[in-house]
């Protein structure tokens, strides 16, 4: 295994081309405030000569109006320079007309940035720079049995600033994918050993985790239709043929890495939304939606194995008085303290949720009648014996225990399990009502007769 590191990560290098000195100074200042290395030009020809020489940049920002050429002309000539085929070029304009934006994108600009007040422009420039930094942090796993070809590939990718790790065999690639996160796999479909490049493709796509969608760029020396179709059928996202065109390789690699980063971002946002959907914002506990999701699973497991299952509802006594006398902020503090107190008395397999208001629900697998009675009493005492947010309070608890008969091999439907869960909660609520009616600060536990149903 050979790691071909990218060069040390410098600040994002920006070529800023704008004839308006005042506007140029504003944008330059905003970019530099974000840590960018900015090279500013007032004329297109001046910028093109610098870019054709020793100046290397990560992104170009160009004003729509230049004194010596149009922005489209500058873009056309820039694209003809070596290594500039995939260079991001952003048009800056004060015209917000949609036809102009679409025309600029059709002409080949990467994106269009609207001139605005500095406080409005800054977030857009920050996002632009962040995307460039994110791209340069990419890690590529190169699977190629020819060291010469591997070196040529890494050199072609060097302008992108990505880190390239080289392995010779497909089996080594599978091992590295288990050990290290990568953003892209580049694989030669013809590899020595028991596992070929095509086999590696199939192995990646057959995984049961997120890596099954990791982008793969295949390359081969055979530009035949049958081979191309087979690479794509095995799961290659894209392919290039040897000898490799450096600009084409950079374009395809950039697209695939952006796709993967976007997919990762969507996954993170989805995971966050899922957590928020089942999390109570005040206490940090799960909410009743998670109980609705996990509860039927516990019911089906208990039904199948004949193990007891207990549902418990805990309600703070006289909580309305707390809000009336001390204010809702203090009431919120009490609920947060109670949530933390309850966390200290649950097992990893238990389900604890804020059921609503000052009421909390617990689903406790494996708790039979005697254990459930003792556990309810411990919870009651845990509330009563220590103040919550500085206030001495008590709680009432209702619990319902279900002891199903073992039915090996039998499985309740989701609908049946949901009905049983509702029945357990209705039973627990009835017990809670009895505890309140008996004077509060006590627990009432009932053993369900038969299969509880709502």
C-alpha positions as CSV (number, residue, x, y, z in Angstrom):
1,X,0.0,0.0,0.0
2,X,1.4,3.4,-1.0
3,X,-0.1,6.6,0.1
4,X,0.3,9.5,-2.4
5,X,-0.4,12.6,-0.3
6,X,-1.7,15.8,-1.6
7,X,0.3,18.8,-1.1
8,X,0.0,20.7,2.2
9,X,-3.4,22.3,2.3
10,X,-3.0,26.0,1.8
11,X,-5.8,28.6,2.0
12,X,-8.3,28.5,-0.9
13,X,-6.7,30.5,-3.7
14,X,-9.0,32.8,-5.5
15,X,-8.6,34.9,-8.7
16,X,-10.9,37.9,-8.5
17,X,-11.4,39.8,-11.7
18,X,-13.4,43.0,-11.5
19,X,-13.0,46.4,-13.2
20,X,-14.8,48.2,-10.4
21,X,-12.0,48.9,-7.8
22,X,-14.4,49.7,-5.0
23,X,-16.5,46.6,-5.5
24,X,-13.4,44.5,-6.0
25,X,-12.0,45.7,-2.7
26,X,-15.2,44.8,-0.9
27,X,-15.2,41.2,-2.3
28,X,-11.5,40.9,-1.7
29,X,-11.9,41.9,1.9
30,X,-14.8,39.5,2.5
31,X,-12.8,36.6,1.0
32,X,-9.7,37.5,3.0
33,X,-11.7,37.6,6.1
34,X,-12.6,34.0,5.5
35,X,-8.9,33.1,5.1
36,X,-8.7,33.0,1.3
37,X,-5.6,33.9,-0.6
38,X,-6.9,36.4,-3.1
39,X,-5.2,37.6,-6.4
40,X,-7.1,40.6,-7.7
41,X,-7.2,41.9,-11.3
42,X,-8.9,44.8,-13.0
43,X,-8.6,43.5,-16.6
44,X,-9.3,40.2,-18.2
45,X,-6.1,40.0,-20.2
46,X,-4.0,40.6,-17.2
47,X,-5.7,37.8,-15.3
48,X,-5.5,35.4,-18.2
49,X,-1.7,36.0,-18.5
50,X,-1.2,35.4,-14.8
51,X,-3.3,32.2,-14.9
52,X,-1.4,31.0,-17.9
53,X,1.8,31.5,-16.0
54,X,2.7,30.4,-12.5
55,X,-0.5,31.4,-10.7
56,X,-2.5,28.5,-9.6
57,X,-6.0,29.1,-8.1
58,X,-8.9,27.0,-6.8
59,X,-11.7,29.2,-8.0
60,X,-12.1,32.2,-10.3
61,X,-14.6,35.1,-9.6
62,X,-15.2,37.3,-12.6
63,X,-17.4,40.4,-13.0
64,X,-19.8,40.4,-15.9
65,X,-18.4,43.7,-17.3
66,X,-14.6,44.0,-18.0
67,X,-12.9,46.9,-19.9
68,X,-11.1,44.6,-22.4
69,X,-13.4,41.6,-22.9
70,X,-16.7,40.1,-21.9
71,X,-17.0,37.6,-19.1
72,X,-17.9,34.8,-21.6
73,X,-14.9,35.5,-23.7
74,X,-12.7,35.3,-20.6
75,X,-14.3,32.0,-19.7
76,X,-13.8,30.6,-23.2
77,X,-10.1,31.5,-23.2
78,X,-9.6,30.3,-19.7
79,X,-11.0,26.9,-20.4
80,X,-8.4,26.5,-23.2
81,X,-5.6,26.7,-20.7
82,X,-4.0,23.5,-19.4
83,X,-5.6,22.3,-16.2
84,X,-8.4,24.8,-16.3
85,X,-11.1,22.7,-17.8
86,X,-12.8,21.9,-14.5
87,X,-11.7,25.1,-12.6
88,X,-14.8,26.6,-10.9
89,X,-15.5,30.0,-12.5
90,X,-18.2,32.1,-10.8
91,X,-19.9,35.1,-12.5
92,X,-20.5,38.2,-10.3
93,X,-23.3,40.4,-11.5
94,X,-25.7,43.0,-10.2
95,X,-28.5,41.9,-12.5
96,X,-30.8,39.5,-10.9
97,X,-32.8,38.6,-14.0
98,X,-33.4,34.9,-14.3
99,X,-32.7,34.8,-18.1
100,X,-29.3,36.2,-17.5
101,X,-28.5,33.6,-14.8
102,X,-29.6,30.8,-17.0
103,X,-27.7,32.2,-19.9
104,X,-24.5,32.4,-17.8
105,X,-24.9,28.8,-16.6
106,X,-25.6,27.7,-20.2
107,X,-22.4,29.4,-21.2
108,X,-20.4,27.4,-18.8
109,X,-20.1,29.4,-15.6
110,X,-20.1,27.2,-12.5
111,X,-22.5,29.4,-10.7
112,X,-23.8,33.0,-10.6
113,X,-23.3,35.3,-7.6
114,X,-25.4,38.4,-7.2
115,X,-23.8,41.6,-6.0
116,X,-25.3,42.7,-2.7
117,X,-24.4,44.5,0.5
118,X,-21.4,43.0,2.3
119,X,-23.5,41.3,5.0
120,X,-25.6,39.6,2.4
121,X,-22.7,38.7,0.1
122,X,-20.5,37.3,2.9
123,X,-22.5,34.1,3.6
124,X,-22.5,33.2,-0.2
125,X,-18.7,33.7,-0.4
126,X,-18.3,31.7,2.8
127,X,-20.3,28.8,1.3
128,X,-18.3,29.0,-1.9
129,X,-15.0,28.7,-0.1
130,X,-16.3,26.0,2.2
131,X,-17.2,23.9,-0.8
132,X,-13.7,24.2,-2.2
133,X,-12.1,23.3,1.1
134,X,-14.5,20.3,1.4
135,X,-13.5,19.1,-2.0
136,X,-9.8,19.3,-1.3
137,X,-10.3,17.2,1.9
138,X,-11.5,14.2,-0.2
139,X,-9.7,10.9,0.1
140,X,-9.5,8.6,-2.9
141,X,-8.7,4.9,-2.9
142,X,-6.8,4.0,-6.1
143,X,-6.8,0.3,-7.0
144,X,-4.2,-0.2,-9.7
145,X,-1.6,-3.0,-10.2
146,X,0.7,-0.7,-12.2
147,X,2.7,1.7,-10.1
148,X,3.5,3.7,-13.2
149,X,-0.2,4.1,-13.9
150,X,-1.0,4.9,-10.3
151,X,1.6,7.7,-10.3
152,X,0.2,9.1,-13.5
153,X,-3.3,9.1,-12.1
154,X,-2.2,10.8,-8.8
155,X,-0.3,13.5,-10.8
156,X,-3.4,14.1,-12.9
157,X,-5.5,14.6,-9.7
158,X,-2.8,16.7,-8.0
159,X,-4.4,20.1,-9.0
160,X,-7.6,19.1,-7.1
161,X,-5.6,18.8,-3.9
162,X,-7.1,15.5,-2.9
163,X,-5.3,12.7,-1.0
164,X,-4.8,9.6,-3.0
165,X,-4.0,6.2,-1.4
166,X,-2.8,3.4,-3.7
167,X,-3.2,-0.3,-3.3
168,X,-2.3,-3.0,-5.8
169,X,-5.0,-5.6,-5.2
170,X,-8.8,-5.6,-4.9
171,X,-8.6,-7.6,-1.6
172,X,-6.4,-4.9,-0.1
173,X,-8.9,-2.3,-1.2
174,X,-11.7,-4.1,0.7
175,X,-9.5,-4.2,3.8
176,X,-8.8,-0.4,3.6
177,X,-12.5,0.4,3.1
178,X,-13.1,-1.3,6.5
179,X,-10.3,0.7,8.1
180,X,-10.6,4.2,6.6
181,X,-13.3,6.5,5.2
182,X,-12.9,7.3,1.5
183,X,-14.9,9.5,-0.8
184,X,-14.2,7.7,-4.0
185,X,-12.7,4.4,-5.3
186,X,-10.9,4.4,-8.6
187,X,-10.4,0.9,-9.8
188,X,-8.8,-0.8,-12.8
189,X,-11.3,-3.5,-13.9
190,X,-8.4,-5.8,-14.9
191,X,-6.5,-6.7,-11.7
192,X,-4.4,-9.8,-10.7
193,X,-5.5,-12.1,-8.0
194,X,-8.6,-14.0,-7.1
195,X,-10.7,-10.8,-7.0
196,X,-10.7,-8.6,-10.1
197,X,-11.8,-5.0,-10.4
198,X,-15.2,-6.1,-11.5
199,X,-15.4,-8.4,-8.5
200,X,-14.5,-5.5,-6.2
201,X,-17.3,-3.5,-7.7
202,X,-19.8,-6.3,-6.9
203,X,-18.4,-6.7,-3.4
204,X,-18.9,-3.0,-2.7
205,X,-22.4,-2.9,-4.1
206,X,-23.4,-6.0,-2.2
207,X,-22.6,-4.4,1.2
208,X,-25.4,-3.8,3.8
209,X,-24.1,-0.4,4.9
210,X,-23.6,3.1,3.6
211,X,-20.5,2.0,1.7
212,X,-22.7,0.2,-0.8
213,X,-23.3,3.6,-2.3
214,X,-19.7,4.8,-2.3
215,X,-19.0,6.2,-5.8
216,X,-16.7,4.1,-7.9
217,X,-14.9,5.3,-11.0
218,X,-13.7,2.4,-13.2
219,X,-11.0,2.6,-15.8
220,X,-9.8,0.2,-18.4
221,X,-7.6,-0.1,-21.5
222,X,-10.5,-1.7,-23.4
223,X,-13.0,0.7,-24.9
224,X,-15.5,-1.9,-25.9
225,X,-19.3,-1.6,-25.5
226,X,-19.7,-5.0,-23.8
227,X,-17.0,-4.1,-21.2
228,X,-18.5,-0.6,-20.6
229,X,-22.0,-2.1,-20.1
230,X,-20.6,-4.7,-17.7
231,X,-18.8,-2.1,-15.6
232,X,-21.9,-0.1,-15.3
233,X,-24.1,-3.1,-14.6
234,X,-21.7,-4.1,-11.7
235,X,-22.3,-0.7,-10.2
236,X,-19.6,1.7,-11.5
237,X,-20.9,5.3,-11.3
238,X,-18.7,6.3,-14.2
239,X,-15.7,5.1,-16.2
240,X,-12.7,6.4,-18.2
241,X,-10.5,4.7,-20.7
242,X,-6.7,4.5,-20.9
243,X,-4.7,6.5,-21.8
244,X,-6.3,8.9,-19.3
245,X,-7.1,12.4,-20.3
246,X,-6.2,14.5,-17.2
247,X,-9.0,17.1,-17.7
248,X,-11.6,14.4,-18.2
249,X,-10.4,12.5,-15.1
250,X,-10.5,15.6,-12.9
251,X,-14.0,16.5,-14.1
252,X,-15.3,13.0,-13.4
253,X,-13.6,12.7,-10.1
254,X,-14.9,16.1,-9.0
255,X,-18.4,15.3,-9.9
256,X,-18.4,12.0,-8.1
257,X,-16.8,13.4,-4.9
258,X,-19.4,16.2,-4.9
259,X,-22.2,13.6,-5.3
260,X,-20.8,11.6,-2.4
261,X,-20.4,14.7,-0.1
262,X,-24.0,15.8,-1.0
263,X,-25.3,12.3,-0.3
264,X,-23.5,12.4,3.1
265,X,-25.0,15.8,3.9
266,X,-28.5,14.6,3.0
267,X,-27.9,11.6,5.3
268,X,-26.8,13.7,8.2
269,X,-29.8,16.0,7.7
270,X,-32.1,13.1,7.5
271,X,-30.6,11.6,10.7
272,X,-31.0,14.9,12.5
273,X,-34.6,15.2,11.4
274,X,-35.3,11.7,12.5
275,X,-33.7,12.4,16.0
276,X,-35.7,15.7,16.2
277,X,-38.9,13.9,15.2
278,X,-38.6,11.4,18.1
279,X,-37.0,13.7,20.7
280,X,-38.7,16.0,23.2
281,X,-37.1,19.4,22.9
282,X,-37.5,20.3,26.5
283,X,-36.2,17.2,28.3
284,X,-34.1,15.5,25.7
285,X,-36.0,12.3,26.2
286,X,-37.7,10.5,23.4
287,X,-41.3,11.4,22.7
288,X,-44.4,9.2,22.3
289,X,-43.7,8.8,18.6
290,X,-40.7,6.6,19.4
291,X,-42.9,4.7,21.8
292,X,-45.3,4.1,18.9
293,X,-42.4,2.8,16.8
294,X,-40.5,0.7,19.3
295,X,-43.5,-0.4,21.5
296,X,-45.0,-2.9,19.0
297,X,-41.6,-4.5,18.6
298,X,-41.3,-5.2,22.3
299,X,-44.9,-6.5,22.3
300,X,-44.1,-9.0,19.5
301,X,-40.9,-10.1,21.2
302,X,-42.8,-10.7,24.5
303,X,-45.6,-12.5,22.6
304,X,-43.2,-14.8,20.9
305,X,-41.1,-15.6,23.9
306,X,-43.7,-15.5,26.6
307,X,-41.8,-12.9,28.6
308,X,-43.5,-10.3,30.8
309,X,-43.8,-6.7,29.6
310,X,-44.8,-3.8,31.8
311,X,-46.1,-0.4,30.8
312,X,-45.8,2.4,33.3
313,X,-47.1,6.0,33.5
314,X,-45.7,8.5,35.9
315,X,-47.4,11.8,36.5
316,X,-46.1,14.7,38.8
317,X,-48.6,15.6,41.5
318,X,-50.0,19.1,41.5
319,X,-47.7,20.2,38.7
320,X,-50.2,23.0,37.7
321,X,-49.5,24.6,41.1
322,X,-45.8,24.7,40.2
323,X,-46.5,26.7,37.0
324,X,-49.0,29.0,38.8
325,X,-46.8,29.8,41.8
326,X,-43.3,29.7,40.3
327,X,-43.8,30.4,36.6
328,X,-43.5,28.2,33.5
329,X,-39.7,28.6,33.4
330,X,-39.4,26.9,36.8
331,X,-41.9,24.3,35.7
332,X,-39.7,23.5,32.7
333,X,-36.7,23.2,35.0
334,X,-38.7,20.7,37.1
335,X,-39.5,18.6,34.1
336,X,-35.9,18.6,33.0
337,X,-34.7,17.5,36.5
338,X,-37.4,14.8,36.5
339,X,-36.3,13.5,33.2
340,X,-32.7,13.2,34.4
341,X,-33.9,11.5,37.6
342,X,-35.8,8.9,35.6
343,X,-32.8,8.3,33.3
344,X,-30.9,7.2,36.3
345,X,-33.4,4.4,36.9
346,X,-33.8,2.8,33.5
347,X,-32.0,0.0,31.8
348,X,-30.6,0.2,28.3
349,X,-33.4,-2.1,27.0
350,X,-36.2,0.1,28.6
351,X,-38.1,2.7,26.6
352,X,-38.5,6.0,28.5
353,X,-40.5,8.9,26.9
354,X,-42.1,12.1,27.8
355,X,-45.7,11.1,27.1
356,X,-47.1,14.6,27.3
357,X,-47.1,17.6,29.8
358,X,-45.9,16.3,33.1
359,X,-46.6,12.7,32.3
360,X,-43.8,10.2,31.4
361,X,-44.2,6.6,30.0
362,X,-41.9,3.6,30.4
363,X,-42.0,0.3,28.6
364,X,-40.1,-2.3,30.6
365,X,-39.3,-5.7,29.0
366,X,-39.0,-8.7,31.3
367,X,-40.6,-7.1,34.4
368,X,-43.1,-9.5,36.0
369,X,-45.6,-8.4,38.7
370,X,-43.4,-8.5,41.8
371,X,-40.4,-6.7,40.1
372,X,-42.8,-4.2,38.5
373,X,-44.3,-3.3,41.9
374,X,-40.8,-2.8,43.4
375,X,-39.6,-0.8,40.4
376,X,-42.6,1.5,40.6
377,X,-42.0,2.1,44.2
378,X,-38.3,2.9,43.6
379,X,-39.3,5.5,41.0
380,X,-41.9,7.0,43.3
381,X,-39.3,7.3,46.1
382,X,-36.7,8.7,43.7
383,X,-39.1,11.6,43.0
384,X,-40.2,12.2,46.6
385,X,-36.9,11.9,48.4
386,X,-35.0,14.6,46.6
387,X,-36.2,18.1,45.4
388,X,-36.7,18.7,41.7
389,X,-35.2,22.1,40.7
390,X,-35.3,23.1,44.4
391,X,-39.0,22.0,44.9
392,X,-40.3,19.2,47.0
393,X,-42.7,17.2,44.8
394,X,-44.3,13.8,44.5
395,X,-45.4,11.6,41.7
396,X,-48.2,9.1,41.1
397,X,-47.5,5.9,39.1
398,X,-49.8,3.5,37.3
399,X,-48.4,0.3,35.8
400,X,-49.8,-2.6,33.9
401,X,-48.1,-6.0,33.6
402,X,-48.7,-8.4,30.8
403,X,-47.6,-12.0,31.1
404,X,-48.2,-13.7,27.7
405,X,-48.3,-17.4,27.3
406,X,-45.3,-18.6,25.2
407,X,-46.1,-19.1,21.5
408,X,-42.8,-20.3,19.9
409,X,-42.8,-19.6,16.2
410,X,-45.9,-17.5,16.3
411,X,-45.6,-13.8,15.4
412,X,-48.2,-11.1,16.1
413,X,-48.9,-8.8,13.3
414,X,-48.0,-5.1,13.6
415,X,-51.6,-4.3,14.0
416,X,-52.1,-6.8,16.8
417,X,-49.0,-5.6,18.6
418,X,-50.1,-2.0,18.3
419,X,-53.5,-2.9,19.8
420,X,-51.8,-4.7,22.7
421,X,-49.5,-1.7,23.3
422,X,-52.5,0.6,23.4
423,X,-54.2,-1.8,25.8
424,X,-51.3,-1.8,28.1
425,X,-51.2,2.0,28.2
426,X,-54.9,2.3,28.8
427,X,-54.5,-0.2,31.6
428,X,-51.6,1.8,33.1
429,X,-53.6,5.0,32.7
430,X,-56.4,3.5,34.6
431,X,-54.0,2.5,37.4
432,X,-52.6,6.0,37.4
433,X,-56.1,7.4,37.9
434,X,-56.6,5.1,40.8
435,X,-53.3,6.2,42.4
436,X,-54.4,9.9,42.0
437,X,-57.8,9.1,43.5
438,X,-56.3,7.3,46.5
439,X,-54.4,10.4,47.6
440,X,-51.4,10.7,45.1
441,X,-47.8,10.0,45.9
442,X,-48.3,6.3,45.4
443,X,-48.1,3.5,42.8
444,X,-50.8,1.1,41.6
445,X,-49.9,-2.0,39.6
446,X,-52.3,-4.2,37.8
447,X,-51.7,-7.6,36.1
448,X,-53.6,-7.7,32.8
449,X,-56.0,-10.6,32.4
450,X,-55.5,-12.2,29.0
451,X,-54.3,-10.1,26.1
452,X,-54.8,-6.4,26.7
453,X,-56.3,-4.5,23.9
454,X,-57.3,-0.9,23.4
